[in-house]
Amino acid sequence: MEILVCVKRVPDSSENEIEVNKDGSDIERDDLVYSVNEWDNYAVEEAIQIRDNVGGSVTVVTVGDDESEEVLRREMAMGADSGVLLSDDAFEGSDGKGVATILKAAVEKGKYDLIMTGAQADDGAAQVGGMLASMLDLPYASLVNKIEVIDDKKIKVGREIEGGNQEMSEIDLPCVLSIQTGINEPRYVGIRGIRKVASVEIPTYGSSDLGLAADAVGAAGAKVKRLDYFVPEMGEGAEMLEGSNEEIMEKLIELLKAKGGIK
């Protein structure tokens, strides 16, 4: 099975103190530590496990600048077979649709049975996977937390739905899936693996290589633009209720009635 996993280089929230810049146009990025998007890491691990079980190959692809190559090498050290970097000044400022357009062009340069993304990335929009599937006219499932390969034409996927229930669906290949965290346990990437892929050539494709008009992507083609970043004002804080379960329930009901939450 030929699998393509879309990954993204994002600020590592566990290693950074995120601050908004002075004019509110972005976050301060000068001293940030970056890593692969957490959801994408689960997608790559799942792709590797599928390949190990049924054969084939795993390719990781990212849209970004030259520094984004590091996340490709990290995922190749994890076990992906190859990487592709999509980089061009014309891609700067792309919105979700723009990123999906760039990825669509990359998908069409290959022949993939399964395309995977993380459920969301650092901006939390969770839109690229669905847009990509729509542009490719392929079946799509989001928030996938279980995958079973039936044969070379069908897979079965699971999604957690309301009430903690599990929904299972059968999907024709090729298809696009957005992967939820917790589907697996991503493997540790050691120094030996990183050194092994350090000199592997990673092809880079720009807008002309992908057959994209410069004004179809990037800031020129963006339909959604960020207007402002700000830190929300602090509220009054939480009120902690103490006592037995029954006492806490009574106090909670009284508070909800007092604030108009219930009658």
MARGUKE-431621 format. One record per residue (C-alpha): residue number from 1; residue in one letter; x, z, y. Coordinates in steps of 0.2 Angstrom, whole numbers, plus 5000, padded with zeros to 4 digits. Example, Ala and Ser with C-alpha at 12.3 -4.5 7.8 and 13.67 -1.06 7.14 Angstrom:
! MARGUKE-431621
i->1&aa->A&X->5062&Z->5039&Y->4978
i->2&aa->S&X->5068&Z->5036&Y->4995
END
This chain:
! MARGUKE-431621
i->1&aa->M&X->5000&Z->5000&Y->5000
i->2&aa->E&X->5007&Z->4995&Y->5017
i->3&aa->I&X->5004&Z->5009&Y->5030
i->4&aa->L&X->5006&Z->5009&Y->5048
i->5&aa->V&X->5006&Z->5026&Y->5057
i->6&aa->C&X->5005&Z->5027&Y->5076
i->7&aa->V&X->5015&Z->5041&Y->5084
i->8&aa->K&X->5019&Z->5047&Y->5101
i->9&aa->R&X->5033&Z->5057&Y->5110
i->10&aa->V&X->5025&Z->5072&Y->5119
i->11&aa->P&X->5031&Z->5088&Y->5128
i->12&aa->D&X->5033&Z->5102&Y->5115
i->13&aa->S&X->5021&Z->5115&Y->5121
i->14&aa->S&X->5030&Z->5128&Y->5111
i->15&aa->E&X->5047&Z->5125&Y->5119
i->16&aa->N&X->5041&Z->5122&Y->5137
i->17&aa->E&X->5032&Z->5131&Y->5152
i->18&aa->I&X->5021&Z->5117&Y->5158
i->19&aa->E&X->5019&Z->5117&Y->5177
i->20&aa->V&X->5010&Z->5105&Y->5189
i->21&aa->N&X->5021&Z->5096&Y->5201
i->22&aa->K&X->5019&Z->5099&Y->5220
i->23&aa->D&X->5008&Z->5084&Y->5224
i->24&aa->G&X->4997&Z->5087&Y->5209
i->25&aa->S&X->5000&Z->5069&Y->5202
i->26&aa->D&X->5008&Z->5075&Y->5186
i->27&aa->I&X->5017&Z->5089&Y->5177
i->28&aa->E&X->5035&Z->5093&Y->5180
i->29&aa->R&X->5045&Z->5083&Y->5167
i->30&aa->D&X->5063&Z->5084&Y->5172
i->31&aa->D&X->5068&Z->5098&Y->5160
i->32&aa->L&X->5055&Z->5096&Y->5147
i->33&aa->V&X->5059&Z->5097&Y->5128
i->34&aa->Y&X->5050&Z->5083&Y->5119
i->35&aa->S&X->5045&Z->5081&Y->5101
i->36&aa->V&X->5033&Z->5070&Y->5090
i->37&aa->N&X->5014&Z->5074&Y->5093
i->38&aa->E&X->5008&Z->5087&Y->5081
i->39&aa->W&X->4993&Z->5077&Y->5074
i->40&aa->D&X->5004&Z->5062&Y->5072
i->41&aa->N&X->5016&Z->5072&Y->5061
i->42&aa->Y&X->5002&Z->5076&Y->5049
i->43&aa->A&X->4997&Z->5057&Y->5048
i->44&aa->V&X->5015&Z->5053&Y->5044
i->45&aa->E&X->5016&Z->5066&Y->5030
i->46&aa->E&X->5000&Z->5060&Y->5023
i->47&aa->A&X->5006&Z->5041&Y->5023
i->48&aa->I&X->5022&Z->5046&Y->5014
i->49&aa->Q&X->5012&Z->5055&Y->5001
i->50&aa->I&X->5001&Z->5040&Y->4998
i->51&aa->R&X->5016&Z->5029&Y->4997
i->52&aa->D&X->5024&Z->5040&Y->4984
i->53&aa->N&X->5008&Z->5040&Y->4974
i->54&aa->V&X->5003&Z->5022&Y->4974
i->55&aa->G&X->5019&Z->5013&Y->4980
i->56&aa->G&X->5021&Z->5002&Y->4996
i->57&aa->S&X->5029&Z->5007&Y->5012
i->58&aa->V&X->5027&Z->5017&Y->5028
i->59&aa->T&X->5030&Z->5010&Y->5045
i->60&aa->V&X->5029&Z->5021&Y->5061
i->61&aa->V&X->5026&Z->5013&Y->5078
i->62&aa->T&X->5026&Z->5021&Y->5096
i->63&aa->V&X->5023&Z->5015&Y->5113
i->64&aa->G&X->5035&Z->5022&Y->5125
i->65&aa->D&X->5052&Z->5020&Y->5134
i->66&aa->D&X->5070&Z->5020&Y->5125
i->67&aa->E&X->5069&Z->5039&Y->5123
i->68&aa->S&X->5054&Z->5037&Y->5112
i->69&aa->E&X->5065&Z->5030&Y->5098
i->70&aa->E&X->5070&Z->5048&Y->5094
i->71&aa->V&X->5052&Z->5052&Y->5087
i->72&aa->L&X->5053&Z->5036&Y->5076
i->73&aa->R&X->5070&Z->5041&Y->5069
i->74&aa->R&X->5063&Z->5059&Y->5066
i->75&aa->E&X->5048&Z->5052&Y->5056
i->76&aa->M&X->5060&Z->5040&Y->5047
i->77&aa->A&X->5071&Z->5055&Y->5042
i->78&aa->M&X->5055&Z->5063&Y->5036
i->79&aa->G&X->5052&Z->5049&Y->5024
i->80&aa->A&X->5045&Z->5034&Y->5033
i->81&aa->D&X->5053&Z->5017&Y->5028
i->82&aa->S&X->5055&Z->5009&Y->5045
i->83&aa->G&X->5050&Z->5011&Y->5064
i->84&aa->V&X->5045&Z->4999&Y->5078
i->85&aa->L&X->5047&Z->5003&Y->5096
i->86&aa->L&X->5035&Z->4995&Y->5109
i->87&aa->S&X->5043&Z->4996&Y->5126
i->88&aa->D&X->5041&Z->4987&Y->5142
i->89&aa->D&X->5040&Z->4991&Y->5160
i->90&aa->A&X->5023&Z->4982&Y->5160
i->91&aa->F&X->5017&Z->4996&Y->5148
i->92&aa->E&X->5019&Z->5010&Y->5161
i->93&aa->G&X->5003&Z->5018&Y->5167
i->94&aa->S&X->4992&Z->5011&Y->5152
i->95&aa->D&X->4976&Z->5021&Y->5149
i->96&aa->G&X->4969&Z->5023&Y->5131
i->97&aa->K&X->4962&Z->5005&Y->5131
i->98&aa->G&X->4979&Z->4999&Y->5136
i->99&aa->V&X->4988&Z->5008&Y->5123
i->100&aa->A&X->4976&Z->5002&Y->5110
i->101&aa->T&X->4978&Z->4984&Y->5116
i->102&aa->I&X->4997&Z->4986&Y->5114
i->103&aa->L&X->4995&Z->4993&Y->5096
i->104&aa->K&X->4983&Z->4980&Y->5091
i->105&aa->A&X->4996&Z->4966&Y->5095
i->106&aa->A&X->5009&Z->4976&Y->5085
i->107&aa->V&X->4997&Z->4978&Y->5070
i->108&aa->E&X->4993&Z->4959&Y->5070
i->109&aa->K&X->5012&Z->4955&Y->5069
i->110&aa->G&X->5011&Z->4963&Y->5051
i->111&aa->K&X->4999&Z->4965&Y->5037
i->112&aa->Y&X->4994&Z->4983&Y->5034
i->113&aa->D&X->4981&Z->4990&Y->5022
i->114&aa->L&X->4980&Z->5007&Y->5031
i->115&aa->I&X->4982&Z->5011&Y->5049
i->116&aa->M&X->4983&Z->5029&Y->5054
i->117&aa->T&X->4984&Z->5039&Y->5070
i->118&aa->G&X->4983&Z->5058&Y->5074
i->119&aa->A&X->4966&Z->5064&Y->5079
i->120&aa->Q&X->4972&Z->5066&Y->5097
i->121&aa->A&X->4988&Z->5068&Y->5107
i->122&aa->D&X->4994&Z->5078&Y->5122
i->123&aa->D&X->4980&Z->5072&Y->5134
i->124&aa->G&X->4967&Z->5077&Y->5122
i->125&aa->A&X->4956&Z->5061&Y->5124
i->126&aa->A&X->4956&Z->5057&Y->5106
i->127&aa->Q&X->4951&Z->5038&Y->5110
i->128&aa->V&X->4965&Z->5027&Y->5104
i->129&aa->G&X->4961&Z->5027&Y->5086
i->130&aa->G&X->4943&Z->5022&Y->5088
i->131&aa->M&X->4947&Z->5009&Y->5101
i->132&aa->L&X->4961&Z->5002&Y->5090
i->133&aa->A&X->4948&Z->5000&Y->5075
i->134&aa->S&X->4935&Z->4992&Y->5087
i->135&aa->M&X->4948&Z->4979&Y->5093
i->136&aa->L&X->4954&Z->4975&Y->5076
i->137&aa->D&X->4935&Z->4975&Y->5069
i->138&aa->L&X->4940&Z->4987&Y->5055
i->139&aa->P&X->4931&Z->5002&Y->5048
i->140&aa->Y&X->4935&Z->5019&Y->5056
i->141&aa->A&X->4934&Z->5037&Y->5052
i->142&aa->S&X->4940&Z->5051&Y->5063
i->143&aa->L&X->4946&Z->5069&Y->5060
i->144&aa->V&X->4950&Z->5065&Y->5042
i->145&aa->N&X->4956&Z->5080&Y->5032
i->146&aa->K&X->4956&Z->5072&Y->5015
i->147&aa->I&X->4961&Z->5055&Y->5008
i->148&aa->E&X->4959&Z->5049&Y->4990
i->149&aa->V&X->4965&Z->5031&Y->4985
i->150&aa->I&X->4952&Z->5023&Y->4974
i->151&aa->D&X->4961&Z->5006&Y->4971
i->152&aa->D&X->4969&Z->4993&Y->4982
i->153&aa->K&X->4952&Z->4989&Y->4991
i->154&aa->K&X->4944&Z->5006&Y->4994
i->155&aa->I&X->4948&Z->5024&Y->4998
i->156&aa->K&X->4938&Z->5040&Y->4999
i->157&aa->V&X->4940&Z->5051&Y->5015
i->158&aa->G&X->4934&Z->5068&Y->5019
i->159&aa->R&X->4929&Z->5075&Y->5036
i->160&aa->E&X->4924&Z->5093&Y->5041
i->161&aa->I&X->4907&Z->5092&Y->5049
i->162&aa->E&X->4896&Z->5105&Y->5057
i->163&aa->G&X->4894&Z->5122&Y->5048
i->164&aa->G&X->4910&Z->5120&Y->5039
i->165&aa->N&X->4903&Z->5107&Y->5027
i->166&aa->Q&X->4913&Z->5093&Y->5020
i->167&aa->E&X->4908&Z->5075&Y->5022
i->168&aa->M&X->4915&Z->5062&Y->5010
i->169&aa->S&X->4914&Z->5043&Y->5013
i->170&aa->E&X->4920&Z->5028&Y->5004
i->171&aa->I&X->4929&Z->5015&Y->5016
i->172&aa->D&X->4935&Z->4997&Y->5013
i->173&aa->L&X->4953&Z->4993&Y->5016
i->174&aa->P&X->4960&Z->4988&Y->5028
i->175&aa->C&X->4954&Z->5002&Y->5039
i->176&aa->V&X->4959&Z->5014&Y->5053
i->177&aa->L&X->4959&Z->5033&Y->5051
i->178&aa->S&X->4963&Z->5047&Y->5064
i->179&aa->I&X->4970&Z->5062&Y->5055
i->180&aa->Q&X->4966&Z->5080&Y->5058
i->181&aa->T&X->4979&Z->5094&Y->5057
i->182&aa->G&X->4979&Z->5104&Y->5041
i->183&aa->I&X->4977&Z->5089&Y->5029
i->184&aa->N&X->4994&Z->5093&Y->5022
i->185&aa->E&X->5010&Z->5103&Y->5026
i->186&aa->P&X->5022&Z->5091&Y->5034
i->187&aa->R&X->5039&Z->5092&Y->5026
i->188&aa->Y&X->5055&Z->5100&Y->5034
i->189&aa->V&X->5067&Z->5087&Y->5042
i->190&aa->G&X->5085&Z->5092&Y->5039
i->191&aa->I&X->5101&Z->5086&Y->5047
i->192&aa->R&X->5106&Z->5076&Y->5032
i->193&aa->G&X->5090&Z->5065&Y->5034
i->194&aa->I&X->5092&Z->5063&Y->5053
i->195&aa->R&X->5110&Z->5057&Y->5050
i->196&aa->K&X->5105&Z->5045&Y->5037
i->197&aa->V&X->5094&Z->5036&Y->5049
i->198&aa->A&X->5104&Z->5038&Y->5064
i->199&aa->S&X->5111&Z->5020&Y->5063
i->200&aa->V&X->5096&Z->5011&Y->5056
i->201&aa->E&X->5091&Z->4997&Y->5068
i->202&aa->I&X->5074&Z->4999&Y->5076
i->203&aa->P&X->5066&Z->4983&Y->5083
i->204&aa->T&X->5059&Z->4984&Y->5100
i->205&aa->Y&X->5045&Z->4973&Y->5106
i->206&aa->G&X->5039&Z->4970&Y->5124
i->207&aa->S&X->5024&Z->4961&Y->5131
i->208&aa->S&X->5031&Z->4944&Y->5129
i->209&aa->D&X->5035&Z->4947&Y->5111
i->210&aa->L&X->5017&Z->4954&Y->5108
i->211&aa->G&X->5009&Z->4939&Y->5117
i->212&aa->L&X->5002&Z->4951&Y->5130
i->213&aa->A&X->4999&Z->4947&Y->5148
i->214&aa->A&X->5007&Z->4959&Y->5160
i->215&aa->D&X->4991&Z->4963&Y->5169
i->216&aa->A&X->4981&Z->4966&Y->5153
i->217&aa->V&X->4990&Z->4983&Y->5150
i->218&aa->G&X->4999&Z->4996&Y->5161
i->219&aa->A&X->4993&Z->5002&Y->5177
i->220&aa->A&X->4987&Z->4985&Y->5182
i->221&aa->G&X->4975&Z->4984&Y->5167
i->222&aa->A&X->4970&Z->5002&Y->5167
i->223&aa->K&X->4951&Z->5006&Y->5169
i->224&aa->V&X->4954&Z->5025&Y->5169
i->225&aa->K&X->4967&Z->5033&Y->5181
i->226&aa->R&X->4972&Z->5051&Y->5183
i->227&aa->L&X->4968&Z->5057&Y->5200
i->228&aa->D&X->4973&Z->5075&Y->5200
i->229&aa->Y&X->4982&Z->5089&Y->5190
i->230&aa->F&X->4978&Z->5107&Y->5194
i->231&aa->V&X->4979&Z->5124&Y->5186
i->232&aa->P&X->4961&Z->5132&Y->5184
i->233&aa->E&X->4958&Z->5148&Y->5194
i->234&aa->M&X->4958&Z->5164&Y->5185
i->235&aa->G&X->4941&Z->5171&Y->5181
i->236&aa->E&X->4937&Z->5190&Y->5181
i->237&aa->G&X->4944&Z->5192&Y->5163
i->238&aa->A&X->4936&Z->5197&Y->5147
i->239&aa->E&X->4926&Z->5213&Y->5144
i->240&aa->M&X->4930&Z->5221&Y->5127
i->241&aa->L&X->4916&Z->5230&Y->5118
i->242&aa->E&X->4920&Z->5245&Y->5108
i->243&aa->G&X->4911&Z->5255&Y->5094
i->244&aa->S&X->4903&Z->5251&Y->5078
i->245&aa->N&X->4896&Z->5233&Y->5074
i->246&aa->E&X->4879&Z->5239&Y->5077
i->247&aa->E&X->4884&Z->5247&Y->5094
i->248&aa->I&X->4893&Z->5231&Y->5099
i->249&aa->M&X->4879&Z->5220&Y->5095
i->250&aa->E&X->4867&Z->5231&Y->5105
i->251&aa->K&X->4879&Z->5231&Y->5120
i->252&aa->L&X->4881&Z->5212&Y->5118
i->253&aa->I&X->4862&Z->5209&Y->5118
i->254&aa->E&X->4860&Z->5220&Y->5134
i->255&aa->L&X->4874&Z->5210&Y->5143
i->256&aa->L&X->4867&Z->5193&Y->5138
i->257&aa->K&X->4850&Z->5199&Y->5144
i->258&aa->A&X->4857&Z->5205&Y->5161
i->259&aa->K&X->4866&Z->5189&Y->5164
i->260&aa->G&X->4851&Z->5178&Y->5159
i->261&aa->G&X->4859&Z->5171&Y->5143
i->262&aa->I&X->4843&Z->5177&Y->5133
i->263&aa->K&X->4826&Z->5184&Y->5137
END
